[in-house]
């Protein structure tokens, strides 16, 4: 990883931290076998819906600052 740029290193570190946090919080990781394909899709959809909400919030804040 030494040959990667700072942005890549930052993201890799965030993934590792997120993985550790999830393991501590939920007691499992993404290798778990108790979720169906539908469950995984549903989880991903919910996460993406949250991301859209965060982006909309930031857009509104940006618009409010420029007016």
C-alpha positions in Angstrom: 0.0 0.0 0.0 3.0 2.3 0.2 2.9 2.9 -3.5 -0.7 4.2 -3.4 -1.7 7.8 -3.2 -3.0 9.4 0.0 -6.6 9.2 -1.1 -6.5 5.5 -1.6 -4.7 4.9 1.7 -7.3 7.0 3.5 -10.2 5.0 2.0 -8.5 1.7 2.7 -8.0 2.7 6.3 -11.6 3.8 6.6 -12.8 0.4 5.3 -10.6 -1.4 7.9 -11.9 0.8 10.7 -15.5 0.3 9.5 -15.0 -3.5 9.4 -13.6 -3.5 12.9 -16.5 -1.3 14.2 -19.1 -3.6 12.5 -17.5 -6.7 14.0 -17.6 -5.1 17.5 -21.1 -3.7 17.2 -22.8 -6.7 15.5 -20.5 -9.5 16.5 -20.1 -10.6 12.9 -18.7 -9.5 9.6 -19.6 -9.7 5.9 -18.6 -13.4 5.8 -21.8 -14.2 7.7 -24.1 -16.8 6.2 -27.4 -16.0 7.9 -28.7 -13.4 5.4 -30.3 -14.2 2.1 -29.5 -12.5 -1.2 -32.7 -10.5 -0.7 -31.5 -9.4 2.7 -28.2 -8.2 1.4 -29.9 -6.3 -1.4 -32.3 -4.8 1.1 -29.4 -3.7 3.4 -27.6 -2.1 0.5 -30.7 -0.3 -0.7 -31.3 1.1 2.8 -27.7 2.3 3.0 -27.9 4.0 -0.4 -31.2 5.6 0.6 -29.4 7.1 3.7 -26.6 8.3 1.4 -29.1 10.1 -0.8 -30.6 11.8 2.3 -27.1 12.9 3.4 -26.4 14.3 -0.1 -29.7 16.2 -0.1 -28.9 17.7 3.3 -25.6 18.9 2.0 -27.1 20.3 -1.1 -29.6 22.3 0.9 -26.9 23.6 3.2 -24.8 24.7 0.2 -27.8 26.4 -1.4 -28.7 28.2 1.8 -25.1 29.5 2.1 -25.0 30.9 -1.4 -28.3 32.8 -1.2 
